[in-house]
Amino acid sequence: MRLSLQLGVTVLVQGSGAGAALMAALLIGWVLGPQQQGQFSHVKSLIDLGAISAAIGMPQTLFVFIQSSRMSLRQGFRASLWVSLLGIPVGILIVGWSAPVLDAKLTLAVVAAVVLACLHAQWRSFVLLGDTTWHFNLVTALPQILLVPIAFWVIDRDGAEAGPVAWAMALIWLVASTYAGYLVHKLPSLGSAQSLSVRALIGHGSGTWVSISLAALAVVVVQRLARQIGGADGLGMVTMALLLAQVPMTPVNYAVPILLRHRLRTSALPNTEARLVKMTPFVTVASGTVLVLVPLVLAIGQVRSDFWLGAGYLNLDQVLACALAAAAAEVAMRIMSIDVQAEGRTWQSASAEGVRVSALLVFGAWVSLNPLLFSSNTPAVLVAVVWALSSWAAALTLYGLNSGAHA
């Protein structure tokens, strides 16, 4: 299948999954309001953060090593089982950090969800080693599609309590990881069994792990900031804006793994698409396309600032405009990450994400020291502005590092 066709199918199938995830949040927000929708999204984000942290960058690293014949699929599969066990202490730490009281049932649910999500992430990357991308698209979209029945269940319960939502997430990841494991079992023997350089594996994986963990941490931090100065309504507003801003990012989000796969498979050939020689125009066009949506959103906001979601989402247009500005920076970073991953310069992405998290933490410290400076009418917008500025600071940092590497 040609690369362009692979990308088209990927966007179509995985875009359906992204649409399902968006529908789940919209349903909860529309029926139950921003407080319950914010709680639901926050629990999901915490589990995502836990899975990413526990995976220590191995989904991308194991894929790169097997694809480049530096290890076998069997070796990678064994490694994935050991790595997933890190979800146990990470899940406990996540609950201890986010919950006011360490509840045994909640902890068990979060640990189960984190372990299974970590396992799914690694096995999903193995599925991409196959000859086609069809199964990879399905295994990626499945957990997102399963969010829709969970949303109806939450609505029927009339609440998104952390414990039940965490158990529901664990069930989603159990189904998704089982399907991914079945697909991996059907793969032929790939790569080559050999003595592994643990130092090289950890070196590549640690940079990827820090980068992805910081990206997930940034989302959780901005959510906590929104709740800190805007309460449950502020959290709901920001999480909804972040979710809506993911929609225009969908094509790039889902194209990047396919482009990385293509890059690794053809990198030995001269003068091929794999080199992605002129990256700057590609980044500019993709980011510019997302930025064009900012004035459109503000124009719609003049008619309905709540985007027809109800009074709890008044002035959502302003928050969403900032989230889209941040999404444009995210798009640029995702595209630049193709070269970074393929060439093993993963610590450059980690440095860029560190800039964003640092900016958010500095803002959070300032908020804690000056709580009287904020009114209940502006916090969500203010947090969104800081999110956009910190995201662009990260993107410009990565661009500078990437340019220096190719100088």
Legacy VTK file of the C-alpha trace (Angstrom):
# vtk DataFile Version 3.0
C-alpha trace
ASCII
DATASET POLYDATA
POINTS 407 float
0.000 0.000 0.000
1.353 3.413 -0.969
2.340 5.785 1.832
-0.337 8.328 0.892
-3.039 5.638 0.992
-1.752 4.311 4.323
-1.968 7.820 5.769
-5.483 8.306 4.413
-6.767 5.051 5.908
-5.004 5.814 9.192
-6.647 9.215 9.522
-10.055 7.757 8.632
-9.987 4.813 11.059
-8.152 6.422 13.949
-10.042 9.652 13.368
-13.214 7.690 14.065
-11.692 6.680 17.388
-10.813 10.278 18.203
-14.355 11.289 17.282
-15.722 8.650 19.646
-13.554 9.935 22.510
-14.766 13.468 21.833
-18.372 12.302 21.697
-18.004 10.606 25.087
-16.816 13.818 26.754
-19.412 15.946 24.951
-22.217 13.631 26.061
-21.147 13.786 29.704
-20.652 17.562 29.552
-23.965 18.170 27.796
-26.045 15.989 30.143
-24.212 16.258 33.486
-22.354 19.574 33.107
-18.711 20.668 33.267
-18.009 19.401 36.792
-18.711 15.731 36.021
-17.125 15.974 32.570
-14.024 17.513 34.118
-13.802 14.735 36.713
-14.156 12.065 34.019
-11.470 13.654 31.827
-9.131 14.168 34.770
-9.284 10.505 35.843
-8.579 9.478 32.255
-5.616 11.878 32.074
-4.162 10.517 35.321
-4.322 6.943 34.012
-2.746 8.054 30.730
0.032 9.768 32.675
0.588 6.629 34.759
0.765 4.368 31.699
3.193 6.674 29.918
5.382 6.962 32.999
5.396 3.200 33.571
6.243 2.440 29.930
9.604 4.295 30.276
9.611 5.052 26.551
9.638 1.395 25.538
6.731 1.426 23.018
8.708 3.633 20.623
12.112 2.231 21.584
11.220 -1.448 21.190
9.558 -0.681 17.867
12.659 1.131 16.581
15.011 -1.626 17.782
12.965 -4.482 16.286
12.317 -2.615 13.038
16.035 -1.916 12.639
16.888 -5.594 13.461
18.688 -4.769 16.691
16.463 -7.175 18.643
13.844 -9.831 17.927
10.093 -9.604 18.440
10.326 -12.383 21.033
12.877 -10.369 23.025
10.699 -7.280 22.723
7.610 -9.164 23.899
9.397 -10.446 27.009
10.672 -6.958 27.747
7.137 -5.541 27.445
5.853 -7.886 30.165
8.548 -6.787 32.602
8.062 -3.113 31.784
4.300 -3.297 32.376
4.929 -4.365 35.988
6.240 -0.862 36.627
2.593 0.176 36.415
2.062 -1.180 39.938
4.247 1.317 41.843
3.433 4.088 39.362
-0.310 3.557 39.807
0.054 3.705 43.591
2.051 6.933 43.314
-0.563 8.458 40.983
-3.343 7.810 43.506
-1.224 9.057 46.397
-0.464 12.260 44.498
-3.979 13.010 43.264
-6.372 11.612 45.880
-6.850 13.295 49.279
-7.049 9.864 50.947
-5.345 6.659 49.758
-8.347 4.398 49.128
-7.615 0.688 48.559
-10.345 0.095 45.938
-9.448 3.228 43.988
-5.762 2.320 44.130
-6.430 -1.204 42.834
-8.538 0.168 39.970
-5.936 2.734 38.929
-3.082 0.209 39.174
-5.001 -2.265 36.993
-5.795 0.424 34.424
-2.199 1.707 34.332
-0.656 -1.777 33.947
-3.050 -2.746 31.151
-2.704 0.592 29.355
1.091 0.266 29.534
0.893 -3.235 28.085
-1.431 -2.057 25.303
0.912 0.784 24.344
3.826 -1.610 23.830
1.874 -4.325 22.027
0.230 -1.679 19.836
3.674 -0.596 18.637
4.525 -4.235 17.821
1.407 -4.480 15.643
2.854 -1.683 13.487
5.714 -4.049 12.585
3.356 -6.023 10.343
3.098 -5.656 6.589
-0.059 -3.523 6.751
-1.209 -0.690 8.994
-4.848 -1.789 9.132
-4.595 -3.749 12.383
-2.514 -0.983 13.963
-5.289 1.487 13.198
-7.933 -0.769 14.721
-5.990 -1.506 17.898
-5.367 2.227 18.346
-8.985 3.261 17.822
-10.560 0.503 19.950
-10.008 1.978 23.458
-11.300 5.350 22.270
-14.431 3.826 20.752
-15.105 1.967 24.008
-15.316 5.325 25.804
-18.763 5.916 24.271
-20.595 3.105 26.129
-18.695 4.130 29.264
-20.035 7.669 28.822
-23.618 6.381 28.651
-22.924 4.326 31.779
-21.622 7.429 33.593
-24.726 9.361 32.543
-26.962 6.547 33.764
-25.147 6.641 37.127
-25.622 10.432 37.174
-22.002 10.973 38.205
-18.347 10.377 37.340
-16.900 9.295 40.686
-13.192 8.519 40.475
-13.413 4.886 41.622
-16.069 3.607 39.199
-14.546 5.571 36.310
-11.114 4.055 37.039
-12.596 0.537 37.009
-14.316 1.327 33.714
-10.988 2.490 32.272
-9.358 -0.732 33.476
-12.024 -2.727 31.620
-11.393 -0.729 28.434
-7.656 -1.392 28.588
-8.227 -5.085 29.357
-10.267 -5.496 26.170
-7.855 -3.403 24.089
-4.689 -5.103 25.363
-6.209 -8.561 24.832
-6.927 -7.680 21.203
-3.435 -6.213 20.763
-1.869 -9.338 22.270
-3.834 -11.525 19.864
-2.554 -9.500 16.886
1.041 -9.671 18.134
0.733 -13.446 18.511
-0.198 -13.681 14.808
2.912 -11.783 13.659
5.773 -13.756 12.082
9.198 -13.772 13.723
10.696 -10.339 13.177
14.016 -8.700 13.927
17.018 -10.749 14.914
17.795 -12.305 18.272
21.087 -10.982 19.504
22.915 -9.713 22.517
21.211 -6.464 23.447
23.002 -3.286 24.346
21.055 -2.382 27.463
22.837 0.956 27.532
21.625 1.795 24.008
18.103 0.602 24.824
17.905 2.666 28.004
19.554 5.650 26.346
16.969 5.782 23.581
14.072 4.831 25.830
14.855 7.219 28.667
14.790 10.269 26.404
11.496 9.155 24.877
10.088 8.334 28.308
10.989 11.700 29.809
9.598 13.501 26.770
6.245 11.694 26.696
5.900 11.697 30.491
6.496 15.438 30.633
3.937 15.984 27.864
1.331 14.008 29.825
2.370 15.707 33.064
1.887 19.107 31.427
-1.746 18.229 30.680
-2.358 17.087 34.253
-0.642 20.191 35.677
-2.734 22.568 33.569
-5.867 20.695 34.681
-4.872 21.030 38.327
-4.197 24.736 37.804
-7.634 25.156 36.265
-9.247 23.457 39.250
-7.061 25.357 41.726
-8.152 28.799 40.577
-11.441 28.034 38.830
-12.913 25.156 40.792
-14.717 22.227 39.191
-16.247 24.474 36.523
-12.821 25.793 35.532
-11.507 22.235 35.262
-14.442 21.245 33.064
-13.942 24.269 30.813
-10.222 23.650 30.273
-10.530 19.878 29.761
-13.287 20.405 27.197
-11.192 22.987 25.324
-8.156 20.685 25.317
-10.292 17.845 24.006
-11.853 19.934 21.228
-8.412 21.236 20.251
-7.325 17.646 19.617
-9.707 17.394 16.654
-7.606 19.353 14.119
-4.494 17.605 15.453
-5.895 14.173 14.596
-4.351 13.811 11.110
-0.856 14.643 12.383
-1.176 12.583 15.575
-2.023 9.463 13.630
0.275 10.095 10.679
3.434 10.370 12.801
3.777 6.620 13.660
3.231 5.705 9.997
5.787 8.298 8.860
8.285 7.048 11.450
7.741 3.467 10.229
8.324 4.608 6.649
11.368 6.629 7.704
12.984 3.630 9.395
12.217 1.221 6.546
13.660 3.474 3.833
16.330 5.458 5.681
19.113 3.480 4.027
17.982 4.566 0.565
19.298 7.846 -0.883
17.011 10.613 -2.079
13.760 9.132 -0.768
10.746 10.586 1.003
12.169 9.117 4.207
14.608 11.981 4.577
11.800 14.543 4.866
14.435 16.980 3.679
12.479 20.198 3.872
10.850 19.916 7.290
10.276 23.626 7.921
7.617 24.178 5.191
5.777 21.044 6.344
5.756 22.273 9.934
4.675 25.765 8.882
1.747 24.577 6.768
0.485 22.094 9.382
0.715 24.574 12.269
-0.709 27.395 10.170
-3.742 25.289 9.293
-4.563 24.884 12.986
-3.933 28.569 13.737
-6.452 29.585 11.064
-9.142 28.025 13.263
-8.494 30.512 16.095
-10.322 33.512 14.532
-13.057 31.156 13.305
-13.699 29.937 16.854
-13.774 33.502 18.182
-16.251 34.467 15.454
-18.547 31.574 16.382
-18.197 32.663 19.997
-19.873 35.944 19.142
-23.013 33.917 18.417
-22.774 31.162 21.061
-19.785 31.359 23.381
-20.867 28.091 25.023
-20.812 26.232 21.674
-24.319 24.936 22.403
-23.073 22.924 25.408
-25.036 24.851 28.019
-24.588 27.721 30.469
-21.775 25.933 32.293
-19.545 26.474 29.251
-20.009 30.234 28.746
-16.879 31.849 27.220
-15.621 28.467 26.050
-14.712 30.163 22.760
-11.894 32.145 24.403
-10.467 29.102 26.166
-10.744 27.007 22.998
-8.982 29.686 20.930
-5.996 29.511 23.290
-6.086 25.707 23.266
-5.983 25.760 19.455
-2.985 28.089 19.530
-1.275 25.547 21.783
-2.372 22.736 19.447
-0.566 24.460 16.564
2.642 24.264 18.592
1.933 20.612 19.401
1.544 19.840 15.695
4.957 21.338 14.978
6.541 19.282 17.757
4.934 16.034 16.573
6.287 16.493 13.046
9.774 17.382 14.253
9.734 14.295 16.497
9.931 12.019 13.424
13.558 12.955 12.785
14.291 13.093 16.509
13.077 9.499 17.048
14.653 8.081 13.901
18.052 9.591 14.676
18.023 8.764 18.398
18.038 12.405 19.547
15.177 11.775 21.962
16.582 13.986 24.713
15.925 17.014 22.515
12.181 16.373 22.756
12.566 15.845 26.495
14.305 19.216 26.844
11.514 20.961 24.943
8.793 19.362 27.068
10.777 20.312 30.163
10.509 23.958 29.130
6.711 23.695 28.984
6.306 21.931 32.322
8.706 24.363 33.999
6.700 27.331 32.729
3.462 25.816 34.034
4.991 25.052 37.435
6.350 28.591 37.724
2.883 29.939 36.945
1.384 27.552 39.503
3.798 28.781 42.161
2.860 32.373 41.333
-0.846 31.512 41.652
-0.241 29.923 45.057
1.616 33.001 46.276
-0.956 35.482 44.923
-4.415 33.881 45.211
-6.223 37.226 45.489
-5.174 38.336 42.003
-7.658 36.058 40.252
-11.401 36.500 39.775
-13.833 33.686 39.083
-14.624 35.172 35.669
-11.142 34.874 34.180
-9.243 31.816 35.481
-10.035 29.377 32.682
-8.955 31.880 30.022
-5.829 32.810 31.950
-4.783 29.179 32.359
-5.410 28.595 28.653
-3.221 31.578 27.713
-0.370 30.226 29.844
-0.863 26.806 28.256
-0.539 28.301 24.769
2.545 30.366 25.620
4.321 27.462 27.315
3.523 25.159 24.370
5.041 27.596 21.883
8.101 27.994 24.092
8.539 24.207 23.928
8.042 24.093 20.151
10.585 26.856 19.528
13.052 25.101 21.829
12.734 21.853 19.865
13.030 23.708 16.551
16.248 25.347 17.719
17.729 22.047 18.894
16.643 20.259 15.713
18.127 22.965 13.501
21.397 22.804 15.414
21.601 19.035 14.911
21.338 19.443 11.137
23.610 22.479 10.873
LINES 1 408
407 0 1 2 3 4 5 6 7 8 9 10 11 12 13 14 15 16 17 18 19 20 21 22 23 24 25 26 27 28 29 30 31 32 33 34 35 36 37 38 39 40 41 42 43 44 45 46 47 48 49 50 51 52 53 54 55 56 57 58 59 60 61 62 63 64 65 66 67 68 69 70 71 72 73 74 75 76 77 78 79 80 81 82 83 84 85 86 87 88 89 90 91 92 93 94 95 96 97 98 99 100 101 102 103 104 105 106 107 108 109 110 111 112 113 114 115 116 117 118 119 120 121 122 123 124 125 126 127 128 129 130 131 132 133 134 135 136 137 138 139 140 141 142 143 144 145 146 147 148 149 150 151 152 153 154 155 156 157 158 159 160 161 162 163 164 165 166 167 168 169 170 171 172 173 174 175 176 177 178 179 180 181 182 183 184 185 186 187 188 189 190 191 192 193 194 195 196 197 198 199 200 201 202 203 204 205 206 207 208 209 210 211 212 213 214 215 216 217 218 219 220 221 222 223 224 225 226 227 228 229 230 231 232 233 234 235 236 237 238 239 240 241 242 243 244 245 246 247 248 249 250 251 252 253 254 255 256 257 258 259 260 261 262 263 264 265 266 267 268 269 270 271 272 273 274 275 276 277 278 279 280 281 282 283 284 285 286 287 288 289 290 291 292 293 294 295 296 297 298 299 300 301 302 303 304 305 306 307 308 309 310 311 312 313 314 315 316 317 318 319 320 321 322 323 324 325 326 327 328 329 330 331 332 333 334 335 336 337 338 339 340 341 342 343 344 345 346 347 348 349 350 351 352 353 354 355 356 357 358 359 360 361 362 363 364 365 366 367 368 369 370 371 372 373 374 375 376 377 378 379 380 381 382 383 384 385 386 387 388 389 390 391 392 393 394 395 396 397 398 399 400 401 402 403 404 405 406
